[in-house]
Amino acid sequence: MSKSNKYQNYTKEELVAEIERLKKRKKYGLVWEEKPEEVVEMCKEKLPVVKEIKSKKIIKIKIS
């Protein structure tokens, strides 16, 4: 039986139960947590502003 036909004869209740079962399985790979990052929350309250300081600029030196 191919994967596309596996759920063809399921009732709506069986499909809902199968979805709930699959949601509870252990996940592997990249899994994003559904919580905001601390830096995002901090930026909501106090947005950092970058100012240019000419005396601290990076000077690129060409070496021959």
VENLIN-V33858 format. One record per backbone hydrogen bond with DSSP energy under -0.5 kcal/mol. NH is the residue of the N-H (numbers start at 1). CO is the residue of the C=O. E is the energy in kcal/mol with one decimal. If there is no record, write none. Layout:
((NH	CO	E) (NH	CO	E))
This chain:
((5	2	-0.9) (6	2	-0.7) (6	3	-0.7) (8	5	-1.1) (10	7	-1.4) (15	11	-2.4) (16	12	-2.3) (17	13	-2.4) (18	14	-2.4) (19	15	-2.3) (20	16	-2.3) (21	17	-2.2) (22	18	-2.5) (23	19	-2.1) (24	20	-1.1) (25	21	-0.5) (25	22	-0.8) (31	29	-0.6) (41	37	-1.8) (42	38	-2.4) (43	39	-2.0) (44	40	-1.0) (45	41	-0.8) (45	42	-0.7) (46	42	-2.8) (54	52	-0.6) (56	53	-2.0) (57	54	-1.4) (59	57	-0.5) (60	58	-0.6) (61	59	-0.6) (62	60	-0.5) (63	61	-0.6) (64	62	-0.5))
